[in-house]
Amino acid sequence: MVPTPDLYKKTELILNALGCNRQELSIVIMDDTQIQALNQAFRGISRPTNVLAFPMQEGEFSGITPDLLGDVVISAQTAQKEADAAGITLDERISQLLIHGILHLLGYDHETAPADAENMEKKSLEILRHIENNPDLEAF
């Protein structure tokens, strides 16, 4: 598993790279059973997924806590399977998923249009190069 201090440091680097120096978020690492339940409840999809993002800056009550971006939920089991399949470390896969989730919290979306997907991938890769040493690591 990714040690908490490493996860904290990566999150801080990602937020700083995005100009979110004062913002906060929560990160939850769980297993496939738990994330499948969330995926079913919030997206109507009854299978595990790698990452979910729950933005707090959208909707009716978004102004209540302006510095709270939201929650990023990552399945450690799925992340490990994907890391193994890609030939990368779990730590590197967690970085990819963390960046992806945080970008969703900030309003990036890869499902709305090809140009949006390209923009999100470009930003993901830019941040990934900032926090990871592996130059061959691709954006999620």
C-alpha positions as CSV (number, residue, x, y, z in Angstrom):
1,M,0.0,0.0,0.0
2,V,1.0,3.6,-0.4
3,P,2.3,5.1,2.8
4,T,0.2,8.0,4.1
5,P,3.1,10.5,4.1
6,D,3.8,9.7,0.5
7,L,0.2,10.1,-0.5
8,Y,0.0,13.4,1.4
9,K,3.1,14.7,-0.3
10,K,1.9,13.7,-3.8
11,T,-1.5,15.3,-3.1
12,E,0.2,18.5,-2.0
13,L,2.3,18.6,-5.1
14,I,-0.7,18.0,-7.4
15,L,-2.7,20.7,-5.8
16,N,0.1,23.2,-5.9
17,A,0.7,22.4,-9.6
18,L,-2.9,23.2,-10.2
19,G,-2.8,26.4,-8.3
20,C,-5.0,25.0,-5.5
21,N,-2.7,25.9,-2.6
22,R,-5.5,26.5,-0.1
23,Q,-7.9,23.8,-1.1
24,E,-8.5,20.6,0.7
25,L,-9.8,17.2,-0.2
26,S,-10.2,13.8,1.3
27,I,-8.7,10.6,-0.1
28,V,-10.2,7.2,0.7
29,I,-8.4,4.0,-0.2
30,M,-10.7,1.0,-0.1
31,D,-11.2,-2.5,-1.6
32,D,-13.2,-3.6,-4.6
33,T,-16.3,-4.6,-2.6
34,Q,-16.5,-1.2,-1.0
35,I,-16.0,0.8,-4.2
36,Q,-18.4,-1.4,-6.1
37,A,-21.1,-0.4,-3.6
38,L,-20.3,3.2,-4.2
39,N,-20.2,2.8,-7.9
40,Q,-23.6,1.2,-7.8
41,A,-25.1,3.7,-5.5
42,F,-23.9,6.8,-7.3
43,R,-23.4,5.8,-10.9
44,G,-25.7,2.8,-11.2
45,I,-22.8,0.5,-12.3
46,S,-22.6,-2.7,-10.4
47,R,-18.9,-3.4,-10.7
48,P,-15.7,-2.2,-9.1
49,T,-13.9,0.7,-10.6
50,N,-10.5,2.2,-10.0
51,V,-11.3,5.8,-8.9
52,L,-14.4,7.8,-8.1
53,A,-14.5,11.6,-7.5
54,F,-17.2,13.4,-5.5
55,P,-16.9,17.1,-6.0
56,M,-18.0,19.5,-3.4
57,Q,-17.8,22.7,-5.6
58,E,-20.8,21.8,-7.7
59,G,-24.5,22.1,-6.9
60,E,-26.7,24.0,-4.5
61,F,-24.5,23.9,-1.5
62,S,-21.1,24.5,-3.2
63,G,-20.5,27.8,-1.4
64,I,-20.7,26.4,2.1
65,T,-17.1,25.2,2.1
66,P,-15.3,27.0,-0.8
67,D,-11.9,25.5,0.0
68,L,-13.1,21.9,0.2
69,L,-12.7,20.3,-3.3
70,G,-14.4,17.0,-2.4
71,D,-13.5,13.3,-2.1
72,V,-11.3,11.0,-4.2
73,V,-11.9,7.3,-3.6
74,I,-9.5,4.7,-5.0
75,S,-9.7,0.9,-5.0
76,A,-6.3,-0.5,-3.9
77,Q,-7.3,-3.9,-5.4
78,T,-8.2,-2.6,-8.8
79,A,-5.1,-0.2,-8.8
80,Q,-2.9,-3.2,-8.0
81,K,-4.4,-5.3,-10.8
82,E,-4.0,-2.4,-13.3
83,A,-0.4,-1.7,-12.1
84,D,0.5,-5.3,-12.6
85,A,-1.0,-5.4,-16.1
86,A,0.8,-2.2,-17.1
87,G,4.1,-3.2,-15.6
88,I,4.3,-0.2,-13.3
89,T,4.4,0.0,-9.5
90,L,1.3,0.4,-7.3
91,D,2.7,3.8,-6.2
92,E,2.8,5.0,-9.9
93,R,-0.7,3.7,-10.5
94,I,-2.0,5.5,-7.4
95,S,-0.4,8.7,-8.7
96,Q,-2.2,8.3,-12.0
97,L,-5.6,7.7,-10.3
98,L,-5.1,10.5,-7.7
99,I,-4.4,13.0,-10.5
100,H,-7.4,11.8,-12.5
101,G,-9.6,12.1,-9.4
102,I,-8.4,15.5,-8.5
103,L,-8.9,16.8,-12.0
104,H,-12.5,15.6,-11.9
105,L,-13.0,17.5,-8.7
106,L,-11.8,20.6,-10.5
107,G,-14.3,20.1,-13.3
108,Y,-12.2,18.3,-15.9
109,D,-14.2,15.7,-17.8
110,H,-13.1,13.1,-20.4
111,E,-16.5,11.9,-21.2
112,T,-18.2,15.0,-22.6
113,A,-16.2,15.6,-25.8
114,P,-13.0,14.4,-27.5
115,A,-11.4,17.9,-26.9
116,D,-12.2,17.7,-23.2
117,A,-10.7,14.2,-23.0
118,E,-7.5,15.5,-24.8
119,N,-7.3,18.5,-22.4
120,M,-7.6,16.3,-19.4
121,E,-5.0,13.8,-20.6
122,K,-2.6,16.7,-21.4
123,K,-3.0,18.1,-17.9
124,S,-2.7,14.7,-16.3
125,L,0.6,14.0,-18.1
126,E,1.9,17.4,-17.2
127,I,1.3,16.8,-13.5
128,L,2.5,13.2,-13.7
129,R,5.8,14.4,-15.0
130,H,6.0,16.8,-12.1
131,I,5.5,14.2,-9.4
132,E,6.9,10.9,-10.8
133,N,10.4,10.0,-11.9
134,N,9.4,7.4,-14.5
135,P,9.6,9.2,-17.9
136,D,7.8,6.4,-19.6
137,L,4.7,6.6,-17.3
138,E,1.7,7.6,-19.2
139,A,-1.3,9.6,-18.1
140,F,-4.5,7.7,-17.1
